[in-house]
Amino acid sequence: METDLQRIYDKLFIEHEKVTPLMIKRVYQGIPAIEPPKKELEKEKLTLMQAFDQFIKKFANLVKEKKRSDGTLRQWKSSKKKVIEFLLFTKNKEKERNTKQEVETEENKIDILFPEISHDFGDEMYDYLTLEAKSKLADATAKKHIKKLKQIIKIAVKKKIIMENPIADFVCGGDTNEVIPLEWEEVDTIFKKDYGIQRLQEVADSYVLQCLTGFAYQDLFALSPENIILVGPQKERWLCKHRGKTGVMEIVPLLPVVEQLIDKYKDHPVCKKRNSLLPILSNTNYNGYLKEIAAICGIPRELHTHLARHTFADIMLNLGMPLEDVSKMLGHKSIRTTQRYAKVRKNRIMKNFNNYVRPQIGLSISLNKRPIETERCVPMIFNNKMFKLAN
């Protein structure tokens, strides 16, 4: 025993500046020489789902204080559900599962410790969401969920539960799927079409207004007469509202067609009841009716609310509005976000090239013309007609 204690002392002497009898006793009993602080013990026990819950709880408090969007909170909850689905899938691949039922019944049971998250966790979850899930997700949507997962794992890195983020190398380019905006002719078709059904007409009018103002669905839904302000000595009418998602002010001058649509619904019962500018439906019904409108108008693609924002940015940019102004109208925090919306059309390139490039090159560069060699022409008969080919 004395030999064992001496060996323990020698080891502790090397590892620590000071060795106490209690330290020797603890090691002899098979426990760490120094008891870890309670906080450290709590950190080690923190699981992925617990970290998700803590983050969502804090985010919900920010929503209550109107510092964050309720829509973004729903996205975080959805991302947590997708991680649970994936963990259930990996837990028992050989069994067919009713995913929705599993999430509801086993949400409190399924979990994983941060050190157990492998480096291929992100890739495997992406493959599951896009290839294996009962309701498969698009590339960009799947990557957005994994991007949120990466953010949660960063919490564990900051708390020093793990040394590095195991899925840090997973590329979450949520903007890899290019959103092709609507052509102006398509917007015009939606506006001029006679739908014969009131609910479709209201959704079509609201969508055209979206394409001409750039407001997201939740902001369009919340627009009220108080959001119309008068600007400048000419008293121009502008729509002005803080975005629900970011809190950034979005300001858009009203075009005549937008004024026409607002005036059309000023006495609508829904608008009067809600003090709103448009009789907007729930997001689910709104997008559902947009599918019908696309079919009626012969537009061979899915219409959705985010496409309207891209269409607005495309129209403004290609009519010559500077990117900085378009960014302000969209309510973006950074111009880098707006750049993802910027799709420059060929006619704009042609116009600007002819206005700015050709004149400068013509003035500054003189081309030395080479003497044109006289070509010797050789006659050739083809289909009883004579052609002259340069030889």
NORNORKA-V74476 format. One record per residue. PSI is psi in radians with two decimals (999 if undefined). OMEGA is omega in whole degrees, 0 to 359 (999 if undefined). Layout:
# NORNORKA-V74476
<<PSI	OMEGA> <PSI	OMEGA>>
This chain:
# NORNORKA-V74476
<<-0.74	180> <-0.65	179> <-0.72	179> <-0.75	180> <-0.68	179> <-0.71	180> <-0.71	179> <-0.73	180> <-0.78	181> <-0.71	181> <-0.77	180> <-0.60	180> <-0.62	179> <-0.66	187> <-0.44	186> <2.65	179> <-0.58	182> <2.35	180> <2.23	180> <2.76	177> <-0.60	180> <-0.64	178> <-0.75	179> <-0.73	180> <-0.76	182> <-0.77	180> <-0.69	179> <-0.57	179> <-0.04	176> <0.37	177> <2.83	181> <2.54	182> <-0.67	180> <2.24	180> <2.20	180> <2.55	176> <2.61	182> <-0.63	180> <-0.70	181> <-0.66	179> <-0.68	178> <-0.70	180> <-0.76	182> <-0.52	182> <-0.17	182> <2.19	180> <3.01	181> <-0.79	181> <-0.63	177> <-0.69	178> <-0.71	175> <-0.85	183> <-0.73	179> <-0.75	181> <-0.79	182> <-0.65	179> <-0.77	178> <-0.71	181> <-0.67	179> <-0.65	177> <-0.65	177> <-0.59	177> <-0.73	179> <-0.61	179> <0.09	179> <0.56	176> <-0.21	176> <2.86	183> <2.46	176> <-0.56	177> <-0.69	178> <-0.61	176> <-0.73	178> <-0.63	178> <-0.70	179> <-0.75	178> <-0.68	178> <-0.71	179> <-0.68	177> <-0.73	178> <-0.72	181> <-0.65	177> <-0.72	178> <-0.76	178> <-0.77	181> <-0.73	179> <-0.68	176> <-0.68	180> <-0.78	181> <-0.47	181> <-0.63	183> <1.37	185> <-0.54	188> <-0.25	182> <2.47	174> <2.27	185> <2.57	166> <1.73	191> <-0.79	184> <-0.78	180> <-0.70	180> <-0.77	182> <-0.68	182> <-0.69	187> <-0.47	187> <0.22	183> <-0.68	182> <-0.21	182> <-0.63	185> <2.33	181> <3.06	178> <2.49	176> <2.61	182> <-0.73	179> <-0.30	181> <-0.15	181> <2.08	184> <2.93	181> <-0.36	179> <0.23	180> <-0.78	181> <-0.78	180> <-0.71	181> <-0.68	178> <-0.68	178> <-0.79	179> <-0.69	179> <-0.86	184> <-0.59	185> <-0.35	186> <-0.63	190> <-0.46	186> <2.65	179> <-0.77	174> <1.65	185> <2.52	182> <2.71	174> <2.81	183> <-0.91	184> <-0.68	181> <-0.76	179> <-0.74	181> <-0.53	177> <-0.68	178> <-0.72	180> <-0.55	176> <-0.70	177> <-0.67	176> <-0.74	178> <-0.68	181> <-0.67	178> <-0.72	180> <-0.54	177> <-0.54	178> <-0.75	179> <-0.59	178> <-0.75	180> <-0.61	179> <-0.02	179> <0.51	173> <-0.66	173> <2.71	185> <-0.54	182> <2.81	178> <1.99	185> <-0.38	180> <0.43	182> <-0.52	183> <-0.12	179> <2.17	183> <2.03	182> <0.94	180> <1.44	181> <-0.26	181> <0.31	182> <-0.53	177> <1.92	183> <2.29	176> <1.96	180> <2.04	182> <2.82	176> <2.59	171> <2.67	180> <-0.64	180> <-0.58	179> <-0.70	176> <-0.75	180> <-0.67	178> <-0.76	178> <-0.67	183> <-0.73	188> <-0.22	184> <2.41	174> <1.94	186> <-0.41	178> <-0.08	179> <2.21	187> <-0.78	183> <-0.67	178> <-0.66	179> <-0.72	180> <-0.74	179> <-0.71	179> <-0.79	179> <-0.72	179> <-0.66	181> <-0.70	176> <-0.72	178> <-0.66	176> <-0.78	182> <-0.35	183> <0.02	176> <-0.44	178> <0.13	181> <2.42	174> <2.88	185> <-0.87	185> <-0.53	178> <-0.64	176> <-0.75	180> <-0.64	186> <-0.04	181> <2.32	179> <2.93	178> <-0.47	180> <-0.30	179> <-0.06	175> <2.11	180> <2.77	178> <2.26	187> <2.35	173> <3.02	181> <-0.44	179> <-0.06	180> <0.82	178> <2.47	180> <2.16	179> <2.63	170> <2.28	184> <2.08	183> <2.50	173> <2.29	180> <2.39	179> <-0.56	185> <-0.76	187> <-0.31	184> <0.00	180> <2.46	180> <2.29	177> <2.16	183> <2.24	184> <2.10	173> <2.52	183> <2.19	173> <2.75	180> <-0.69	181> <-0.57	177> <-0.74	176> <-0.72	181> <-0.75	181> <-0.69	179> <-0.74	180> <-0.58	182> <-0.60	186> <0.23	184> <-0.46	180> <0.21	179> <2.39	182> <-0.72	180> <-0.72	180> <-0.69	179> <-0.72	182> <-0.72	184> <-0.07	186> <0.84	183> <2.88	180> <-0.47	184> <2.60	179> <1.11	186> <2.46	177> <-3.08	174> <2.74	184> <-0.68	181> <-0.85	179> <-0.67	181> <-0.89	180> <-0.55	178> <-0.75	179> <-0.51	178> <-0.56	177> <-0.72	178> <-0.73	181> <-0.72	179> <-0.73	180> <-0.75	181> <-0.67	183> <-0.05	180> <0.52	178> <1.96	188> <0.88	180> <2.89	182> <2.24	174> <2.32	175> <2.89	189> <-0.62	181> <-0.53	177> <-0.58	179> <-0.69	179> <-0.73	178> <-0.67	179> <-0.75	178> <-0.83	180> <-0.71	181> <-0.78	180> <-0.84	183> <-0.81	183> <-0.77	185> <-0.11	169> <0.03	174> <0.05	179> <2.32	177> <2.63	182> <-0.65	180> <-0.69	181> <-0.70	178> <-0.67	178> <-0.74	180> <-0.70	180> <-0.55	179> <-0.20	180> <0.56	179> <2.52	176> <-0.62	184> <2.51	178> <-0.36	178> <-0.59	177> <-0.72	181> <-0.55	181> <-0.48	177> <-0.40	180> <-0.26	190> <1.90	175> <1.80	185> <2.22	181> <2.81	185> <-0.67	182> <-0.54	177> <-0.70	177> <-0.77	180> <-0.80	182> <-0.85	181> <-0.63	179> <-0.78	181> <-0.56	182> <-0.63	189> <-0.58	186> <-0.94	184> <-0.79	179> <-0.70	182> <-0.76	179> <-0.70	180> <-0.58	182> <-0.54	190> <-0.31	185> <2.22	175> <2.24	183> <2.26	175> <1.98	182> <2.35	175> <2.52	175> <2.31	181> <2.14	180> <2.46	178> <2.14	183> <2.41	177> <2.11	185> <2.38	179> <2.14	180> <2.57	180> <2.36	181> <2.22	178> <2.10	183> <0.79	177> <0.28	177> <2.54	182> <2.29	176> <2.62	176> <2.07	180> <2.41	177> <2.38	181> <999	999>>
